[in-house]
C-alpha cells in the first residue's frame, strides 16, 4: 500500500506547481518518493518470481524523475504531478515491453506493454501479430485479460485510421495492426492505492499481462 501522505503531496503539488513551493516542501517530496520506491520494490520482488526478465531490478532505477522536460512544451510547469515506474527487461529505457505503474490522484493505473516503439520494432510486432494472430487473439481475448483490462488501449493518439501498408485491408487482425502502441491499462481509484491489497492487485495485473509482454518481446528480440 501507499501512504495517504504520498497522495496528499501529489494533490498539493498539482495546486502549487512551482519551484519555490516544491523546495519548501522537499522533505514531503522525499518521503513520498521513498514510499513509492518501497512499494515498487515490493512489486518487483514479488512479480520477479514469475517473470525473470525483471527479477533483481532496483526500484530506484525503474522510477521516472519528477522534473518535466519543458523545452518543447507550452506547459512550463516544472514538475510532473505523478509518480511512475516502468519495469522492463533491460531497464526502463529498454526497447522491450514491460510493466508500468502510475500513481496520480484521480488518474492512477496499472498495466504495461510497449509504448510507441520505433519503426523497426513496430514492424516486428505487427508481423508477429500477422503471423500468429490466433495466439495473439487468445491472449488479449482470454477470459482473465478481458475481465481485468477489457482490451488493449485503442485511443486515437496511438491508432492509424487505416490498416498499414503491407497488410490486407480486411485483415482479421486489422484493429490491432492499426495500433502504434500495444498497451493495456486498469484504472485504480484513490482508495485502492492506500489499501492493504494494493501489492496483490498490481502483481496480479502484471501476471495477467505477462503473456502479452512475452509475445511482444519475442517479436522485438527475434
N, C-alpha and C positions, 0 to 999 in steps of 0.2 A: 504494500500500500504506500501511497504518497501522503505526506503530511498536509494538513489543511493550510499551514503557513506557506507552503510552496505555491498553492493555488492563489492564496491571497497576494503574495508578492507579484505574481504574473498579472493579476487583475489590477493591482495598483500601478504596475509598470505601464500597462495599456493606457491608463489615465494620465500618466506623468512620463511620457517617453522622451526624456531629455537627459543630457549628461549630468547637470548639477543634481537633479533628483536621484539619478542612479548612483552617483558617487556617495551621496548622503545615505543611501540605503544599501551600500555594498555588502555590509555584514548579512543582511537579509538575502541578498542575491547569492552569496557564498553558501549560506545554509540551504537555500533552495536547490542550488546546483549539487551540493553534496548529497542531499536527499534523493534527487533524481539519479545521480550516479550510483548510489547504493541500490536503488530499485532496479536499474538497468543491469547491474552486475548480477543480481539475483536471477533475473530473467535469462541472461546469457548462460549462467552456470547450470540452470535447470534445463533449458532447451538444448544446450550444447551436448547434453547426454544423448539426445536423439538426432542432432544434426552436427556431425563432426566438423562441418565447414565453419562453424562459429565457436566451437569449443576452445576454451582458453583465451578468448579475446578479453581485453580490458575495456570496461565501460567508458572510461575517460577518452579512449581513442576512437570510440564509436559515436561520441556525442558531438553535436554541432555547436559552434560558437554562438553566443547570443548577439554579438555585434552584426549589424546588417551591412551589406555591401551596397552603398547608396550611390556609387559612381554613375550608374546608368538608370537610376530610378527617380521619378518625380517625387516619390515619397522619401523625404530626407530624415525620417525618424531613425535615430541611430541604433535602436535595439529591436530585436525580434521579441514578440510577446508570447513566445512558446519555448519549450524545451524539447528537443528532439534527438533521437539516436537511430542510426542506421547500422544494422548488424548484418554485414555481408561477408561471405567467404573472401578473404583477401583484404578486408577492411572497408570502411565507409566510402572510399574513393575507388573501389574496385568496379570493373565493368560488369561484374556478375550480379545476378538478382540476389535479394536477401530480404530481411525483415526490418520493419520500421515501427517506431512508437512515437507518437506525437502528443505532448501534453500542453494543452491550451484551453483555459476555462471557456466552456461553451463550444469548443471545436476540437476536442481530443479524439484520437482514433488509434487503432492498432491495425496492422496489416503488413503489406510489403509487395514485392515483385521487382520489376525493373522499370525505372522512370526515364523516359526519353533517351534510350540508348543511341549511340552514334550509328550512322547508316550501315556500316559493316555488321554490327551486332544485331541491329533491327532486321536486316535482311536474313540473317541466320535464324532468328526466332520465327519470322514469317514462313521461311522454308520448312522449319521443323513442324509448324502447325499444319502446313500444307501436306507434308509427307505423312504425318502421324495425327491426323485430325481426330480419329476415333479415340486415341489415347488422350489427347488434349481435352476433348469434349467430356470424356469420362472423368477428368479431374475437375473442371470448372462447373460441371453439371451433376457432380456427385451429390448425394443427399446431405452429407456433412457440409460441403462447401456452400451449397445453396442456402442451407438453413442458417449458416453463420454470416456469410458475406453477400448472399444474393447472386452476384455475378461479378465479373471484372468491371472496373470503372470505365465508362464509355463517354465521358464528357466531351463536349465539342472542342475543348482545348487540346485533346490528345487523339482526336479522330479525324480521319480523312472523310471527305464526302462520297468518295467512290473507292471501290476495291482497287488497290495499287496495280500498276502495270506489271505484267508477267503472270497474273492470275486471272482465271476466268471470271467474268462479271457476275455470274450466278454461282460462284464457288460456295459450297455449303458452309465454309468457314469464313465467308465474306465479312460478317460483322466483327470478327476478331482480326482478320487481316488488315482491316482499315485502321486499327489502333497503332499509335506511335509509342505508347507505353502499355505495359501489361501489369496492372496493379489491382489489388483488392483491399478494401478498407472497411473497417467496422467502427462506426461512431461510438464513443463512450461518454455517457453523461457524467457530469462532475461528481455526483455521489459515488459513482463506481470507482473513481480514482482514489478515493480515501477509504475504500472498503478493504476488509481483510482478504477478500477473494481476488484482488487485482492481479497478483502474480499468476495465479492459476488460470485466470481468464486470458491473460496475454500469452502465456505459454501454450494454452490450448489454441489460440488464434494462429500462432506460428506453426503448431503441429498440423493444423488443417491446411495451412498454406504451403507446407513443405513439399508436397508432390509437385505443385506448380513451380516452386523455386528450382527444384531438381530438373524439371522439364526444360525450363528456360536456360539453366546453366549448362545442361547437356548440349543445347544448341549453340550457345555462345562459345563454349570451350572446345567444341568439336571442329 
